Amino acid sequence: MLRYIAIRRNNIVKSKLHSRASVVLCFHRNLFSRRSTHSTVTTSLSTAKFTMLSLPSTPPPKSKILIFGAGNFGSCLADHLGDSDHEVFMWSRETRFVEYFNKHHRNPDYLKDHEFSTNIHVVGPEIPSKAMMKQMDVLLFAIPTQGVRETLIKIQHSLDRANLPLMIFVNKGIETGTQALTLEIIADTCGSEIARAATFISGPSFATEIVRRQPTSVSVASLTESQAKKASDIFHQPWFRCYTGSDPIGLELAGALKNVYAIATGLADGLGFENNTRAGLITRGLAEMTRIGTAYGASPLTFLGLAGVGDLFLTCSSPTSRNYTVGYRLGKGEPLEDIIKTLGSVAEGVTTVKGLKKIIDEMQVSAPLANGIYALLYEGKDLHEGIQELMCRPPSRELDLPEKAGEPAKRLMQKLGLDA
């Protein structure tokens, strides 16, 4: 057993660590467990495992954070932020949830075996008051994309525009009906100034692994890079690394589109296809989402990062993924309606592909995989016939980007009062 030990962060030695960064690197081949002063996390591993724990030489100031959404991902982020010593409030629309969580520090619906940080207090079911939101440093939105507009309309009159909190969005999807990205929804409901400062987080980050403090890396993007830096500082821990960027449009599109391709890979696995097929679908999915994103006006480089290929690979290769699960069960012959009823949580790819189809048609970009998933889900396309059509297309160039690109992003930038 190899072991490299420095100093582990805890309450006893915390004051000694403020002067210089310290790192703990432990390498185990049997049982690994981490116990926090705020929440209990225990992980059993049969393979080699490491954990890195450190404290910056100048710890960032602690923040008051209000999270809208108490689902799977909202809860895991609340736990991460609470365990990072921030004061966290989590809003739920259900009285039952509010009472249960505050009493037991457990989520009755998601991550049920996890004991959450005592730095979290759940509020609701009423929308938080203007007085409460005025006290917050951060508003974090972890609700499905289809509910973002409604929520922002309800709270926008309570925002202190003279002293705006940092607004962070972690949802992944395209609004059906309008084909709007969240950036545009923010502009429509709260104004262009707030949209320009909004920050987005995306990347390969399963909730079940975040609460076990598995090393996780994400992309953080905003049109105002100083805001992305603030969000990164709030979230960043040695087990949760943040990488900043200035392409929120690309980050949003990558996070939304990968869910559609996860349905495709789940379908293939459900039908009994194996590794060659899955690898081909993931790679062609990356090429397709890069082509769509570039045509929209995003940077193609964004799709090579954590929000792009990173999240695509994770979502397309794990049964833990809700979108993969939808595809897998479709491949096994289950009707979509039955899958949605029994899934237990939202699979954004099912609704995203509706808006994506209209975007693809408007931009006239080649997207055979996305078009095939749309036809299967909403046009009654026979699954085996769709596969036959996809595989019998004529040969084509492996990599290409559209010659004409950027019109949707140009229109959005004009709405935000920015030069395209």
C-alpha positions in Angstrom: 0.0 0.0 0.0 1.4 3.4 -1.1 0.6 6.4 1.0 1.5 10.0 0.6 0.4 12.1 3.5 0.5 15.9 4.1 -2.1 17.5 6.3 -5.8 16.9 6.1 -8.2 19.8 6.5 -10.2 19.7 9.7 -11.4 22.1 12.4 -8.5 21.4 14.7 -5.7 22.5 12.3 -7.7 24.9 10.1 -6.1 28.0 11.5 -2.6 26.6 10.7 -3.5 26.0 7.1 -4.5 29.5 6.2 -0.8 30.5 5.6 -0.1 28.0 3.0 -1.8 25.4 0.8 -1.7 21.8 2.1 -2.5 18.7 0.3 -3.4 15.2 1.4 -2.8 12.5 -1.1 -3.8 9.1 0.2 -3.6 6.0 -1.9 -5.6 3.0 -0.8 -6.3 -0.5 -2.2 -9.2 -1.5 0.1 -11.5 0.7 2.2 -11.6 4.5 1.8 -13.8 6.7 3.9 -14.1 10.4 4.4 -15.9 11.9 7.4 -16.7 15.6 7.4 -17.7 17.8 10.4 -20.9 18.7 8.5 -22.0 15.6 6.6 -21.1 11.9 6.7 -19.7 10.3 3.5 -18.5 6.7 3.4 -17.3 5.1 0.2 -16.3 1.4 -0.1 -13.9 0.6 -3.0 -12.5 -2.6 -4.3 -10.0 -0.9 -6.5 -7.2 1.6 -5.8 -8.5 5.0 -4.7 -7.2 8.4 -3.9 -8.5 11.6 -2.3 -7.0 15.0 -2.3 -8.0 17.5 0.4 -6.5 20.9 0.8 -7.2 24.4 2.0 -6.2 27.5 0.0 -3.7 29.8 1.6 -6.3 32.5 1.5 -9.7 30.8 1.9 -12.5 32.6 -0.1 -15.1 34.4 2.0 -18.1 32.3 2.9 -21.3 33.0 1.1 -25.0 32.8 1.7 -26.5 30.7 -1.1 -30.1 30.1 -2.1 -30.7 27.1 -4.3 -33.9 26.9 -6.3 -34.6 23.2 -6.7 -34.3 20.3 -4.3 -33.9 17.5 -6.7 -31.1 15.1 -7.3 -28.5 17.7 -8.6 -29.7 20.6 -6.5 -29.4 18.5 -3.4 -25.9 17.3 -4.2 -24.6 20.8 -4.9 -26.2 22.0 -1.7 -24.3 19.4 0.2 -21.0 20.2 -1.6 -21.5 23.9 -0.8 -22.6 23.3 2.7 -19.6 21.0 3.3 -17.4 23.9 2.0 -18.7 25.9 5.0 -21.1 28.2 3.0 -24.5 28.9 4.5 -27.0 27.2 2.2 -30.7 27.6 1.8 -32.6 25.2 -0.5 -36.0 26.0 -1.8 -38.7 23.3 -2.3 -42.2 23.6 -3.5 -43.4 20.7 -1.2 -44.2 21.2 2.5 -43.5 17.5 3.1 -40.0 17.9 1.8 -39.3 21.0 3.8 -40.3 19.5 7.0 -38.6 16.1 6.5 -35.2 17.5 5.3 -35.0 20.1 8.1 -35.7 17.4 10.7 -33.6 14.6 9.4 -31.0 16.2 7.1 -31.9 13.7 4.5 -33.6 13.9 1.1 -36.7 11.7 1.1 -36.7 11.4 -2.7 -33.1 11.4 -3.9 -29.8 10.3 -2.5 -31.8 8.8 0.3 -28.9 7.1 2.1 -26.9 10.3 2.3 -26.8 12.4 5.4 -26.6 16.0 4.3 -24.6 18.9 5.6 -26.0 20.7 8.7 -25.2 23.9 6.9 -28.3 23.4 4.7 -31.7 24.7 5.7 -34.7 24.1 3.4 -37.3 26.8 2.8 -40.7 26.8 1.1 -43.1 26.0 -0.3 -43.7 29.7 -0.8 -41.2 31.5 -3.1 -38.5 33.1 -0.9 -39.3 36.7 0.0 -37.6 39.8 -1.3 -36.0 40.4 2.1 -34.5 37.0 2.1 -33.1 37.2 -1.4 -31.6 40.6 -0.6 -29.4 38.8 2.0 -28.1 36.2 -0.5 -24.7 36.4 -2.2 -25.6 33.7 -4.7 -28.8 32.4 -6.3 -28.3 29.0 -7.9 -31.0 27.5 -10.2 -31.1 23.7 -10.3 -34.5 23.2 -11.9 -35.5 21.7 -15.2 -35.1 24.0 -18.2 -38.8 23.9 -18.9 -39.4 25.5 -15.5 -36.8 28.2 -15.5 -38.9 30.9 -17.2 -41.8 30.5 -14.7 -39.4 30.7 -11.7 -37.6 33.7 -13.0 -40.9 35.6 -13.7 -41.9 34.9 -10.0 -38.6 36.2 -8.5 -37.5 38.9 -10.9 -39.3 41.7 -9.0 -37.5 40.6 -5.8 -34.0 41.1 -7.2 -32.0 43.9 -5.8 -30.7 45.4 -9.1 -28.5 47.8 -7.3 -26.7 44.9 -5.6 -27.3 41.8 -7.6 -26.3 38.4 -6.3 -24.3 36.1 -8.4 -26.7 34.1 -10.4 -25.6 30.5 -11.4 -27.6 28.1 -13.6 -26.9 24.3 -13.7 -29.8 23.1 -15.8 -29.2 21.5 -19.2 -31.8 21.8 -22.0 -33.5 23.9 -24.6 -36.9 25.4 -23.9 -39.6 23.8 -26.1 -41.8 26.1 -28.0 -39.3 29.0 -28.0 -36.1 27.0 -28.7 -34.5 29.4 -26.3 -31.4 28.7 -24.3 -31.4 29.6 -20.6 -29.3 32.7 -21.4 -32.1 34.0 -23.6 -34.8 33.1 -21.0 -32.9 35.2 -18.5 -32.8 38.1 -20.9 -36.5 37.8 -21.6 -37.5 37.7 -17.9 -34.9 39.6 -16.0 -33.3 41.9 -18.6 -30.1 41.9 -20.6 -27.9 43.2 -17.8 -28.6 40.2 -15.6 -28.2 37.8 -18.5 -24.8 39.2 -19.3 -23.7 38.5 -15.8 -25.3 35.1 -15.5 -23.0 32.1 -15.0 -23.4 28.5 -16.1 -21.9 25.3 -14.8 -21.8 22.1 -16.7 -19.6 19.0 -17.1 -19.4 15.3 -16.2 -20.9 15.4 -12.7 -23.2 12.6 -11.4 -24.8 13.6 -8.1 -24.1 10.2 -6.5 -20.4 10.7 -7.0 -20.3 14.4 -5.9 -21.8 13.6 -2.5 -19.2 10.8 -2.1 -16.5 13.4 -2.9 -15.3 11.6 -5.9 -12.9 13.9 -7.8 -15.0 15.9 -10.2 -14.2 18.6 -12.8 -16.6 21.1 -14.4 -16.7 24.0 -16.8 -17.9 27.4 -15.6 -18.8 30.0 -18.2 -20.2 33.6 -18.4 -20.2 36.5 -20.8 -18.7 38.4 -17.8 -15.6 36.4 -17.0 -15.2 38.0 -13.5 -18.6 36.4 -12.7 -17.3 33.0 -13.9 -14.3 33.5 -11.6 -16.5 34.2 -8.6 -18.6 31.1 -9.2 -15.4 29.0 -9.6 -14.0 30.4 -6.3 -17.3 29.5 -4.5 -17.4 25.9 -5.8 -13.8 25.0 -6.2 -12.4 22.3 -3.8 -9.7 19.7 -4.4 -12.4 17.2 -5.0 -14.4 19.6 -7.2 -12.2 21.4 -9.8 -13.6 24.3 -11.8 -12.3 25.6 -15.2 -13.6 28.9 -16.4 -14.5 30.1 -19.9 -16.4 32.8 -21.8 -18.6 30.8 -24.1 -21.9 30.2 -22.2 -23.7 29.5 -25.5 -21.4 26.6 -26.3 -21.5 25.3 -22.7 -25.4 25.4 -22.8 -25.6 23.7 -26.2 -23.1 21.0 -25.2 -25.0 20.3 -21.9 -28.3 20.1 -23.7 -27.3 18.1 -26.8 -25.3 15.4 -25.0 -28.6 14.2 -23.4 -30.0 13.5 -26.9 -27.0 11.4 -27.9 -27.2 9.5 -24.5 -30.6 8.3 -25.6 -29.0 7.0 -28.8 -26.3 5.1 -27.0 -28.8 3.7 -24.5 -30.9 2.5 -27.4 -27.9 0.7 -29.0 -27.1 -1.0 -25.7 -30.7 -2.0 -25.2 -30.8 -3.6 -28.6 -27.7 -5.7 -27.7 -25.1 -3.8 -29.7 -21.7 -3.7 -28.0 -18.5 -1.6 -27.7 -17.8 -0.8 -31.3 -21.3 0.6 -31.7 -21.2 2.7 -28.6 -17.8 4.2 -29.4 -19.0 5.1 -32.9 -22.1 6.7 -31.6 -20.3 8.8 -29.0 -17.7 10.0 -31.5 -20.2 10.8 -34.2 -22.4 12.4 -31.6 -19.5 14.7 -30.7 -18.9 15.6 -34.3 -22.7 16.3 -34.7 -23.0 18.4 -31.6 -19.9 20.4 -32.6 -21.3 21.0 -36.0 -24.7 22.2 -34.5 -23.0 24.4 -31.9 -20.7 26.0 -34.5 -23.6 26.7 -36.8 -25.4 28.3 -33.9 -22.4 30.6 -33.2 -20.5 28.8 -30.3 -16.8 28.1 -30.3 -16.0 24.6 -31.6 -13.3 24.4 -28.8 -16.0 24.4 -26.1 -17.2 21.0 -27.3 -13.7 19.5 -26.7 -13.9 20.5 -23.0 -15.6 19.1 -19.9 -19.0 20.5 -20.9 -18.7 18.9 -24.3 -16.8 15.6 -24.8 -16.4 15.1 -21.0 -20.1 15.2 -20.2 -21.0 13.4 -23.5 -18.7 10.4 -22.6 -20.1 10.2 -19.1 -23.8 10.4 -20.0 -23.4 8.0 -22.9 -21.6 5.3 -21.1 -23.3 4.9 -17.7 -26.6 3.3 -16.7 -26.8 5.9 -14.0 -27.6 8.5 -16.7 -31.4 9.1 -16.9 -31.2 9.8 -20.6 -29.2 6.7 -21.3 -31.8 4.8 -19.3 -34.6 6.1 -21.4 -32.8 4.9 -24.5 -31.9 1.5 -23.0 -35.5 0.8 -22.0 -36.7 1.9 -25.5 -34.3 -0.5 -27.0 -35.8 -3.2 -24.8 -39.2 -2.4 -26.3 -40.9 -0.3 -23.5 -43.2 2.5 -24.6 -41.9 6.0 -24.0 -44.9 6.9 -21.9 -44.3 4.1 -19.5 -40.6 4.9 -19.2 -41.3 8.6 -18.3 -44.0 7.7 -15.7 -41.6 5.3 -13.9 -38.3 7.0 -14.4 -38.5 8.9 -11.1 -36.8 12.1 -12.4 -36.5 14.3 -15.4 -34.7 13.1 -18.5 -34.0 16.4 -20.2 -33.1 14.8 -23.6 -36.7 13.8 -24.2 -37.9 17.4 -24.2 -34.6 18.9 -25.5 -34.8 17.1 -28.8 -38.1 18.9 -29.6 -36.4 22.3 -29.5 -33.3 20.9 -31.1 -35.2 19.7 -34.1 -36.5 23.2 -34.9 -33.0 24.7 -34.5 -31.5 22.0 -36.8 -34.2 22.7 -39.5 -33.8 26.4 -39.2 -30.0 26.3 -39.6 -30.2 23.5 -42.2 -27.3 21.6 -40.6 -26.7 17.9 -41.0 -27.7 16.0 -37.8 -28.7 12.5 -38.7 -28.5 11.2 -35.1 -30.6 13.9 -33.5 -33.1 13.8 -36.3 -33.3 10.0 -35.9 -34.0 10.3 -32.1 -36.7 12.9 -32.8 -38.4 10.7 -35.4 -38.4 7.8 -33.0 -39.8 9.7 -30.0 -42.3 12.0 -31.7 -43.0 10.8 -35.3 -43.6 7.1 -34.6 -40.6 6.0 -36.5 -40.0 2.2 -36.4 -36.7 1.7 -34.4 -35.2 -0.9 -36.7 -36.2 1.0 -39.8 -34.5 4.1 -38.4 -31.3 2.2 -37.7 -31.3 0.8 -41.2 -31.7 4.3 -42.7 -28.9 5.6 -40.5 -26.4 2.9 -41.4 -27.2 2.9 -45.1 -26.4 6.5 -45.7 -23.7 7.1 -48.3 -20.1 7.7 -47.1 -19.2 11.3 -46.0 -16.4 13.4 -44.7 -15.6 12.5 -41.1 -15.1 16.1 -39.8 -16.6 19.2 -41.2 -17.8 22.5 -39.9 -20.6 24.6 -41.5 -19.5 27.4 -43.8 -22.2 29.7 -42.7 -22.4 30.0 -38.9 -23.5 32.2 -36.1 -26.9 33.7 -36.9 -28.8 32.4 -33.8 -25.9 33.6 -31.5 -25.8 36.9 -33.3 -29.5 37.5 -32.6 -29.0 36.6 -29.0 -26.0 38.9 -28.5 -28.1 41.7 -30.0 -30.8 41.0 -27.5 -28.2 41.2 -24.8 -27.0 44.6 -26.1 -23.6 43.1 -27.2 -21.8 43.2 -30.5 -22.0 39.9 -32.3 
